[in-house]
Amino acid sequence: MIYLESMKIDEDDLLDDDDFELDSLNEDAVSFACEDCDHRWEIEDEFADTQELICPMCGSSNITEL
């Protein structure tokens, strides 16, 4: 067992480096930034062309692809 600030964590709950899958990284995503509020988000590449680019935070259409 590992104790962190009075919190008990079972070692079986921790991920080993071998358990990390590179497939969990979204390499097929396109990143966008809102020029008005600087909110940044990603959209899966296959959906990037079909979605109207509107900032999900402020509703602005002043969007830049990163």
C-alpha positions in Angstrom: 0.0 0.0 0.0 1.0 3.6 -0.6 -0.3 6.4 1.6 -0.7 9.9 0.3 -1.9 12.6 2.7 -4.0 10.1 4.6 -5.4 8.6 1.4 -4.9 4.9 0.9 -4.1 3.8 -2.7 -3.8 0.2 -3.6 -0.8 -0.5 -5.8 -3.0 -2.6 -8.1 -4.9 0.6 -9.0 -1.8 2.3 -10.3 -0.9 1.9 -14.0 2.4 0.5 -15.0 4.2 2.0 -17.9 3.4 -1.2 -19.8 -0.3 -0.6 -19.3 -0.2 2.8 -21.1 -1.5 2.5 -24.6 -0.4 4.9 -27.3 -3.8 4.4 -29.0 -5.3 6.5 -26.2 -3.6 9.5 -27.6 -5.8 11.2 -30.2 -3.4 11.9 -33.1 -6.3 12.3 -35.5 -7.6 15.4 -33.8 -7.5 18.9 -35.2 -6.9 21.7 -32.6 -8.8 25.0 -32.8 -8.5 28.3 -30.8 -11.1 31.0 -30.4 -9.6 34.4 -31.2 -12.1 36.2 -28.9 -11.9 34.2 -25.7 -8.7 32.1 -26.3 -10.6 28.8 -25.6 -8.8 25.8 -27.2 -10.3 22.5 -28.1 -9.9 19.5 -30.4 -12.3 17.9 -32.9 -11.6 14.4 -34.4 -10.3 14.9 -37.9 -13.1 13.0 -39.5 -15.6 15.4 -38.1 -13.6 18.7 -38.5 -14.9 19.4 -42.0 -18.6 18.7 -41.2 -18.9 20.9 -38.1 -19.5 24.6 -38.2 -16.7 26.2 -36.3 -18.2 28.0 -33.4 -16.5 28.4 -30.0 -18.2 26.2 -27.5 -17.4 28.7 -24.7 -18.4 32.1 -26.1 -20.2 31.3 -29.3 -17.8 33.3 -31.5 -17.2 32.2 -35.1 -13.7 33.9 -35.0 -11.8 30.5 -34.9 -8.3 29.6 -36.0 -7.0 26.1 -36.7 -3.8 25.4 -34.8 
